[in-house]
């Protein structure tokens, strides 16, 4: 029905546009040109303008209809159960979270029977307390029909637990991904909108990959203690190279105090003119901080709406609290740079050092991007404010962990409290981001007097181009 309604809207709008063309051509233009001092070209241009305005109105109407159709088709009725489960699955970070979602949504609300099987290990990870899922005959049939070499994808189950090609004839469905099989038996499967299966499968596959990543990090941390392997895994979350973005130059610096770090950063292009910048710092050091860092990076990566900064902060907050690691939280700066509108929209969750360096007639000046959100992951967050700052050509956006500003000299004075720091970043603002970072790193090493650093040092610099 969803596709049918969408097609109906497309056809209806185009018919209206066609009628508008006919009406404009054979009715409106002769009226204007008859006994008129204006040329036929002027009349045609006027009619074309009216047609253009009408086209925009019809396009807006079509978009509103499609939004309404999507809400009606995917968020209500039987399909609403699959959509709710998919949305819940997006924020599952462990098998326990996954099992709770199955029980509360598919079983309780949907009256479905569920089996979750690790085909590689030949082990049932979850089965509903239902006669069908507990019968030995059911498992034997599924084992016979679907081996551990089964291709990843979406499949529909018939009466005899075999594959059927049409949803209308199905009595259930199953997903196969990385040798994990999720079987859902539901007597009204035929009533689900077809597009909902694709959305749910995407979230299921993301969850399996996400859970494996977290499990691997935990296993390395608790069993093998192979720090270098953990460090390599952690670095895989960071951008290996900066993306090439029109009118935005980028550079980053990452120096962990030990092999692993709680610092993190990323750059994610959203559109050709909008780019997400993020830099944060997890409380503490070592393995637990590295686990939280990986979780934060993965949470941000999988979110579809990268412009919803408030939603992103809430998702990260929920993910960290879900890990139930005592006293773990993060400070983080998340901003979206729009090089077309020349603004940066941002949430600064208690990061102390993000700022913009702007060239003015009197020389470079510093504009702080002040904190507007509390710590993430430990204190309940109610409202998340998104701030906006105007950008100008050649502005330099500096995001840095506190390992930059809090480095001390022999007298115990922190670098961020000195004119030397301000003067250095101002004098280097005309350079490329890479050269800018090199100047700041050299300043840190000189100011520290050659001693061992006491904290991770991480920087992300963006320069708005012409």
SEPAVO-295728 format. One line per field, with one value per residue (C-alpha): residue in three letters; x, y, z. Coordinates in steps of 0.02 Angstrom, whole numbers, plus 50000, padded with zeros to 5 digits. Layout:
REM SEPAVO-295728
aa: [ALA_...]
px: [X_...]
py: [Y_...]
pz: [Z_...]
***
This chain:
REM SEPAVO-295728
aa: [UNK_UNK_UNK_UNK_UNK_UNK_UNK_UNK_UNK_UNK_UNK_UNK_UNK_UNK_UNK_UNK_UNK_UNK_UNK_UNK_UNK_UNK_UNK_UNK_UNK_UNK_UNK_UNK_UNK_UNK_UNK_UNK_UNK_UNK_UNK_UNK_UNK_UNK_UNK_UNK_UNK_UNK_UNK_UNK_UNK_UNK_UNK_UNK_UNK_UNK_UNK_UNK_UNK_UNK_UNK_UNK_UNK_UNK_UNK_UNK_UNK_UNK_UNK_UNK_UNK_UNK_UNK_UNK_UNK_UNK_UNK_UNK_UNK_UNK_UNK_UNK_UNK_UNK_UNK_UNK_UNK_UNK_UNK_UNK_UNK_UNK_UNK_UNK_UNK_UNK_UNK_UNK_UNK_UNK_UNK_UNK_UNK_UNK_UNK_UNK_UNK_UNK_UNK_UNK_UNK_UNK_UNK_UNK_UNK_UNK_UNK_UNK_UNK_UNK_UNK_UNK_UNK_UNK_UNK_UNK_UNK_UNK_UNK_UNK_UNK_UNK_UNK_UNK_UNK_UNK_UNK_UNK_UNK_UNK_UNK_UNK_UNK_UNK_UNK_UNK_UNK_UNK_UNK_UNK_UNK_UNK_UNK_UNK_UNK_UNK_UNK_UNK_UNK_UNK_UNK_UNK_UNK_UNK_UNK_UNK_UNK_UNK_UNK_UNK_UNK_UNK_UNK_UNK_UNK_UNK_UNK_UNK_UNK_UNK_UNK_UNK_UNK_UNK_UNK_UNK_UNK_UNK_UNK_UNK_UNK_UNK_UNK_UNK_UNK_UNK_UNK_UNK_UNK_UNK_UNK_UNK_UNK_UNK_UNK_UNK_UNK_UNK_UNK_UNK_UNK_UNK_UNK_UNK_UNK_UNK_UNK_UNK_UNK_UNK_UNK_UNK_UNK_UNK_UNK_UNK_UNK_UNK_UNK_UNK_UNK_UNK_UNK_UNK_UNK_UNK_UNK_UNK_UNK_UNK_UNK_UNK_UNK_UNK_UNK_UNK_UNK_UNK_UNK_UNK_UNK_UNK_UNK_UNK_UNK_UNK_UNK_UNK_UNK_UNK_UNK_UNK_UNK_UNK_UNK_UNK_UNK_UNK_UNK_UNK_UNK_UNK_UNK_UNK_UNK_UNK_UNK_UNK_UNK_UNK_UNK_UNK_UNK_UNK_UNK_UNK_UNK_UNK_UNK_UNK_UNK_UNK_UNK_UNK_UNK_UNK_UNK_UNK_UNK_UNK_UNK_UNK_UNK_UNK_UNK_UNK_UNK_UNK_UNK_UNK_UNK_UNK_UNK_UNK_UNK_UNK_UNK_UNK_UNK_UNK_UNK_UNK_UNK_UNK_UNK_UNK_UNK_UNK_UNK_UNK_UNK_UNK_UNK_UNK_UNK_UNK_UNK_UNK_UNK_UNK_UNK_UNK_UNK_UNK_UNK_UNK_UNK_UNK_UNK_UNK_UNK_UNK_UNK_UNK_UNK_UNK_UNK_UNK_UNK_UNK_UNK_UNK_UNK_UNK_UNK_UNK_UNK_UNK_UNK_UNK_UNK_UNK_UNK_UNK_UNK_UNK_UNK_UNK_UNK_UNK_UNK_UNK_UNK_UNK_UNK_UNK_UNK_UNK_UNK_UNK_UNK_UNK_UNK_UNK_UNK_UNK_UNK_UNK_UNK_UNK_UNK_UNK_UNK_UNK_UNK_UNK_UNK_UNK_UNK_UNK_UNK_UNK_UNK_UNK_UNK_UNK_UNK_UNK_UNK_UNK_UNK_UNK_UNK_UNK_UNK_UNK_UNK_UNK_UNK_UNK_UNK_UNK_UNK_UNK_UNK_UNK_UNK_UNK_UNK_UNK_UNK_UNK_UNK_UNK_UNK_UNK_UNK_UNK_UNK_UNK_UNK_UNK_UNK_UNK_UNK_UNK_UNK_UNK_UNK_UNK_UNK_UNK_UNK_UNK_UNK_UNK_UNK_UNK_UNK_UNK_UNK_UNK]
px: [50000_50143_50213_50039_49996_50164_50135_49959_50028_50159_50031_49903_50027_50090_49912_49879_50037_49985_49814_49901_50008_49855_49757_49901_49939_49764_49674_49787_49908_49771_49687_49848_49898_49726_49720_49876_50028_50139_50227_50183_50356_50309_50144_50232_50359_50219_50130_50293_50320_50145_50175_50340_50255_50118_50250_50332_50164_50128_50300_50270_50101_50180_50311_50178_50075_50225_50266_50086_50084_50245_50179_50014_50091_50248_50204_50029_49938_50032_50182_50201_50263_50407_50448_50449_50563_50681_50690_50725_50857_50950_51001_51038_51220_51218_51126_51031_50965_50917_50826_50729_50672_50614_50516_50436_50392_50386_50319_50210_50145_50158_50113_50260_50370_50556_50711_50887_51020_51209_51229_51419_51421_51260_51187_51016_51045_50862_50694_50522_50430_50315_50275_50331_50503_50534_50489_50634_50548_50554_50741_50775_50678_50766_50936_50897_50829_50952_51134_51273_51322_51156_51174_51142_50972_50785_50680_50497_50440_50293_50182_50313_50457_50522_50555_50411_50436_50285_50245_50060_50094_50212_50184_50345_50513_50695_50854_51025_51180_51356_51290_51166_50985_50835_50672_50507_50347_50192_50023_49989_50157_50064_49997_50169_50221_50361_50477_50477_50575_50720_50728_50723_50856_50973_50955_50978_51140_51205_51167_51259_51413_51402_51383_51531_51641_51598_51619_51789_51847_51784_51867_52032_52019_51969_52057_52204_52268_52347_52359_52428_52286_52162_52248_52241_52057_52023_52116_52008_51863_51957_51963_52119_52128_52031_51893_51909_51774_51745_51779_51834_52014_52039_52178_52187_52314_52298_52428_52368_52458_52465_52422_52236_52143_51975_51996_51906_51861_51777_51727_51570_51514_51324_51295_51417_51398_51367_51497_51485_51636_51654_51788_51768_51853_51794_51825_51972_52103_52138_52025_51857_51881_51928_51769_51660_51754_51716_51535_51515_51596_51485_51327_51360_51406_51244_51125_51037_51001_51173_51098_50995_51129_51012_50955_51137_51183_51035_51080_51260_51197_51083_51218_51346_51219_51170_51346_51327_51511_51530_51577_51600_51545_51607_51628_51602_51588_51477_51452_51385_51477_51371_51485_51335_51247_51417_51363_51409_51270_51339_51316_51461_51439_51563_51715_51823_51926_51829_51844_51841_51988_51924_52021_51963_52027_52116_52194_52143_52022_51957_51774_51741_51610_51546_51473_51284_51258_51305_51414_51349_51318_51303_51187_51008_50988_50821_50839_50983_51015_51088_51184_51236_51386_51416_51567_51677_51802_51968_51894_51987_51885_51992_51930_52051_52049_52104_52273_52315_52265_52307_52489_52597_52767_52891_52795_52633_52547_52430_52462_52280_52291_52436_52447_52576_52441_52322_52458_52519_52349_52316_52483_52459_52279_52332_52417_52343_52261_52409_52534_52424_52423_52612_52636_52524_52609_52781_52717_52653_52820_52920_52804_52809_52999_53030_52943_52822_52647_52512_52362_52306_52327_52196_52154_52037_52055_51942_51973_51834_51896_51850]
py: [50000_50119_50105_50111_50272_50346_50302_50372_50538_50544_50511_50631_50775_50750_50747_50912_50985_50924_51005_51166_51164_51138_51273_51397_51362_51366_51483_51604_51652_51701_51808_51904_51926_51977_52167_52183_52296_52157_52035_51849_51817_51919_51826_51660_51711_51763_51598_51503_51595_51550_51370_51369_51434_51305_51168_51219_51214_51041_50978_51039_50955_50793_50797_50826_50684_50567_50612_50580_50419_50360_50396_50312_50159_50128_50195_50127_49962_49799_49878_49998_49851_49818_50004_50018_49865_49939_50104_50013_49905_50061_50092_49914_49889_49715_49551_49587_49748_49650_49515_49645_49727_49560_49519_49691_49727_49573_49453_49562_49690_49587_49414_49345_49194_49225_49116_49189_49064_49072_48956_48956_48894_48793_48874_48947_49119_49160_49075_49133_49037_48964_48787_48818_48887_48752_48602_48493_48469_48657_48666_48510_48583_48751_48666_48563_48709_48847_48803_48913_48953_49037_49204_49365_49441_49444_49287_49240_49080_48973_48852_48714_48831_48835_48987_49071_49209_49316_49405_49369_49183_49197_49151_49229_49295_49276_49380_49307_49411_49352_49176_49245_49196_49288_49193_49283_49180_49287_49235_49409_49435_49470_49632_49709_49843_49772_49922_49895_49732_49823_49954_49820_49715_49865_49897_49712_49702_49862_49791_49628_49724_49845_49708_49613_49768_49801_49617_49612_49766_49694_49526_49607_49716_49580_49426_49452_49621_49648_49836_49864_49766_49868_50029_49976_49933_50101_50198_50112_50218_50378_50447_50377_50532_50693_50699_50821_50953_51105_51270_51179_51131_51003_50930_50828_50774_50625_50579_50461_50464_50274_50150_50182_50344_50417_50557_50544_50647_50627_50722_50666_50753_50771_50866_50955_51111_51036_50943_50868_50899_50810_50802_50732_50662_50517_50528_50427_50331_50155_50016_50076_50247_50164_50059_50212_50305_50166_50163_50352_50347_50203_50286_50446_50350_50249_50394_50440_50623_50699_50873_50830_50879_50874_50698_50646_50705_50612_50453_50459_50493_50341_50230_50271_50249_50083_50016_50036_50080_50174_50358_50354_50505_50612_50795_50826_50962_50927_51055_51063_51186_51255_51337_51398_51492_51525_51469_51334_51256_51166_51086_51107_50979_51049_51056_51200_51244_51253_51423_51520_51630_51771_51899_52078_52251_52262_52089_51913_51892_51740_51694_51554_51422_51417_51266_51249_51069_50967_50811_50670_50496_50525_50672_50667_50780_50866_51000_51012_51185_51204_51367_51455_51563_51662_51611_51718_51675_51613_51580_51444_51327_51247_51097_51026_50910_50979_50896_51050_51194_51108_51067_51152_51235_51218_51349_51252_51379_51301_51346_51393_51532_51621_51759_51648_51523_51657_51745_51582_51529_51705_51718_51545_51573_51627_51459_51294_51184_51064_51204_51278_51113_51094_51265_51220_51051_51134_51259_51119_51027_51185_51244_51073_51083_50913_50821_50677_50738_50705_50687_50639_50775_50785_50926_50949_51108_51169_51322_51400_51429_51549]
pz: [50000_50039_49863_49788_49879_49832_49648_49660_49725_49586_49449_49522_49538_49360_49293_49382_49306_49134_49155_49207_49049_48939_49028_49020_48837_48765_48885_48976_48837_48710_48842_48876_48694_48629_48603_48711_48681_48751_48636_48632_48707_48861_48875_48861_48995_49112_49085_49112_49277_49335_49284_49380_49539_49519_49498_49662_49749_49679_49730_49908_49908_49846_49984_50118_50048_50047_50228_50278_50179_50262_50437_50397_50316_50420_50591_50616_50609_50597_50510_50656_50760_50639_50632_50821_50833_50702_50796_50959_50876_50821_51002_51056_51104_51179_51158_51319_51242_51087_51185_51286_51124_51054_51211_51236_51054_50943_51074_51186_51060_50901_50966_50865_50899_50880_50860_50854_50802_50782_50633_50641_50821_50798_50953_50993_51066_51098_51079_51130_51265_51134_51078_50899_50944_51076_50969_50913_50746_50714_50745_50641_50494_50504_50519_50365_50262_50310_50333_50402_50222_50187_50096_50191_50155_50187_50163_50188_50273_50220_50314_50312_50363_50185_50075_49984_49856_49898_50061_50033_50055_50203_50384_50444_50389_50431_50415_50382_50419_50461_50496_50623_50583_50655_50627_50660_50648_50629_50562_50488_50400_50237_50313_50339_50215_50107_50131_50320_50299_50215_50354_50489_50403_50390_50577_50616_50515_50596_50768_50732_50672_50818_50948_50874_50882_51064_51107_51023_51118_51282_51249_51209_51364_51487_51420_51303_51368_51198_51210_51037_50959_51059_51006_50823_50841_50922_50788_50657_50720_50677_50499_50414_50303_50299_50167_50024_50048_49941_50034_50192_50232_50370_50476_50637_50768_50885_51017_51155_51322_51322_51186_51205_51230_51275_51147_50981_50828_50661_50504_50411_50250_50251_50088_49970_50080_50254_50357_50531_50644_50811_50945_51120_51272_51381_51568_51634_51541_51480_51425_51491_51411_51246_51252_51278_51141_51016_51069_51045_50873_50816_50884_50786_50629_50619_50651_50488_50525_50549_50562_50715_50841_50990_50943_50921_51096_51171_51075_51139_51315_51309_51236_51372_51512_51436_51459_51648_51673_51836_51822_51633_51533_51390_51350_51166_51035_50885_50748_50571_50458_50316_50186_50085_50226_50310_50484_50609_50713_50865_51034_51155_51293_51420_51305_51364_51211_51046_50965_50802_50749_50639_50538_50568_50519_50687_50670_50716_50860_50955_50968_51095_51056_51234_51323_51309_51369_51522_51530_51419_51488_51675_51716_51652_51500_51474_51342_51219_51148_50974_50953_50794_50749_50591_50487_50375_50240_50310_50483_50577_50688_50823_50924_51051_51200_51369_51343_51238_51352_51517_51479_51613_51619_51762_51863_51849_51736_51608_51426_51393_51524_51439_51307_51223_51176_51111_51013_50935_50869_50806_50717_50638_50581_50406_50376_50317_50452_50446_50471_50607_50702_50682_50764_50911_50936_50935_51063_51176_51172_51206_51345_51428_51434_51358_51502_51475_51436_51566_51451_51276_51146_51009_50889_50742_50638_50497_50390_50288_50111_49975]
***
